[in-house]
Amino acid sequence: LDTGASSTVCGRKWFQIFVESLPPWEAEQIMTEPCEVAFRFGDGNRVIATELVTIPVKMFGKNIKIKTHVVDSEIPLLLSRQTMKELRFVIDVFQKKVFAMGGEEPI
C-alpha cells in the first residue's frame, strides 16, 4: 500500500516472481500493453515503465484484476491511492487492518 503513489507500480523482479508463482492458466490471463510512464521514488532516481500489465490477484477472498506499471527497480507491488480508492480501501492504522470488498486483511 502506498497512499503517496499516483499509479500502481511494481518492480520487474517482483513481477517475474509473481508470474512464476501462478498456475499456467492464470499466467495466461496476464495482459500487457506498451507504455512510457516516469516514476520517481524516495531515492530520487527516475525510472521509466515500458509495460502496463493487468494481473489476476486474490484480495479479501475475491479474485480481481489489477493494472500495474512495471519498472526496472527492486520494489514490490505498490498499490496506488487511485487503485485503493477504486477498491474502496479503508485503512485502520490503530487496528492494523485494511478493509475492502466486504473483507479485511492485516497490515
VEXDREN-2710 file (C-alpha; in Angstrom, 1 decimal):
% VEXDREN-2710
k/r/px/py/pz
1/LEU/0.0/0.0/0.0
2/ASP/1.4/3.4/-1.0
3/THR/-1.0/6.3/-0.4
4/GLY/1.5/8.6/-1.9
5/ALA/1.7/6.7/-5.2
6/SER/-0.2/8.2/-8.1
7/SER/-0.1/5.0/-10.1
8/THR/0.1/1.3/-9.2
9/VAL/3.7/0.0/-9.9
10/CYS/5.9/-3.0/-9.3
11/GLY/9.5/-4.0/-10.0
12/ARG/10.4/-6.3/-12.8
13/LYS/11.8/-8.9/-10.4
14/TRP/8.7/-8.9/-8.2
15/PHE/6.6/-9.3/-11.4
16/GLN/8.6/-12.2/-12.7
17/ILE/8.4/-14.0/-9.3
18/PHE/4.7/-13.3/-9.2
19/VAL/4.1/-14.7/-12.7
20/GLU/6.2/-17.8/-11.9
21/SER/4.0/-18.4/-8.8
22/LEU/0.8/-18.6/-10.8
23/PRO/-0.6/-21.7/-12.3
24/PRO/-0.3/-21.7/-16.1
25/TRP/-4.0/-21.0/-16.7
26/GLU/-3.8/-17.8/-14.5
27/ALA/-0.5/-16.7/-16.0
28/GLU/-2.1/-16.8/-19.5
29/GLN/-4.7/-14.2/-18.2
30/ILE/-2.0/-11.5/-17.9
31/MET/-2.4/-8.8/-20.5
32/THR/0.5/-6.5/-21.4
33/GLU/0.3/-3.0/-23.0
34/PRO/3.2/-0.8/-24.0
35/CYS/3.5/2.5/-22.1
36/GLU/6.1/5.1/-21.2
37/VAL/5.5/6.5/-17.7
38/ALA/8.1/8.0/-15.5
39/PHE/8.3/7.3/-11.8
40/ARG/10.5/8.9/-9.1
41/PHE/10.9/7.0/-5.8
42/GLY/12.3/8.1/-2.4
43/ASP/15.9/7.8/-3.6
44/GLY/15.3/10.5/-6.2
45/ASN/16.1/8.2/-9.2
46/ARG/13.8/8.4/-12.2
47/VAL/12.7/5.1/-13.8
48/ILE/10.6/4.6/-16.8
49/ALA/7.8/2.0/-17.0
50/THR/7.6/0.5/-20.5
51/GLU/4.8/-2.0/-19.7
52/LEU/1.4/-1.8/-18.1
53/VAL/0.2/-5.2/-17.1
54/THR/-3.2/-6.5/-15.9
55/ILE/-2.6/-9.2/-13.4
56/PRO/-5.0/-11.6/-11.6
57/VAL/-4.9/-11.3/-7.8
58/LYS/-6.8/-12.6/-4.9
59/MET/-7.6/-9.9/-2.3
60/PHE/-10.0/-10.1/0.6
61/GLY/-11.1/-13.6/-0.6
62/LYS/-12.1/-12.3/-4.1
63/ASN/-10.4/-12.8/-7.5
64/ILE/-9.9/-9.5/-9.2
65/LYS/-7.6/-7.9/-11.8
66/ILE/-5.2/-5.0/-11.1
67/LYS/-3.3/-2.9/-13.6
68/THR/0.3/-2.1/-12.7
69/HIS/3.2/-0.5/-14.4
70/VAL/6.4/-2.5/-14.4
71/VAL/9.7/-0.7/-13.8
72/ASP/13.4/-1.9/-13.6
73/SER/13.6/-1.3/-9.8
74/GLU/13.8/-3.5/-6.8
75/ILE/10.3/-2.7/-5.4
76/PRO/7.3/-4.9/-4.5
77/LEU/3.8/-4.2/-5.9
78/LEU/2.8/-0.8/-4.6
79/LEU/-1.0/-0.1/-4.8
80/SER/-1.7/3.5/-5.6
81/ARG/-4.1/5.8/-3.9
82/GLN/-6.3/5.6/-7.0
83/THR/-6.4/1.8/-7.0
84/MET/-7.2/1.7/-3.3
85/LYS/-9.9/4.3/-3.9
86/GLU/-11.4/2.2/-6.7
87/LEU/-11.4/-0.9/-4.5
88/ARG/-12.8/1.2/-1.6
89/PHE/-10.0/0.5/0.8
90/VAL/-10.3/1.7/4.4
91/ILE/-7.0/1.6/6.2
92/ASP/-7.3/1.4/10.0
93/VAL/-3.8/2.1/11.4
94/PHE/-5.0/1.6/15.0
95/GLN/-6.3/-1.9/14.4
96/LYS/-3.5/-2.6/11.8
97/LYS/-6.1/-3.7/9.2
98/VAL/-7.3/-2.9/5.8
99/PHE/-11.0/-3.3/5.0
100/ALA/-12.4/-3.6/1.4
101/MET/-14.8/-5.7/-0.7
102/GLY/-16.6/-7.0/2.4
103/GLY/-13.4/-8.4/4.0
104/GLU/-10.3/-7.4/6.0
105/GLU/-6.6/-8.1/5.9
106/PRO/-3.9/-7.4/8.5
107/ILE/-1.2/-4.8/7.6
END
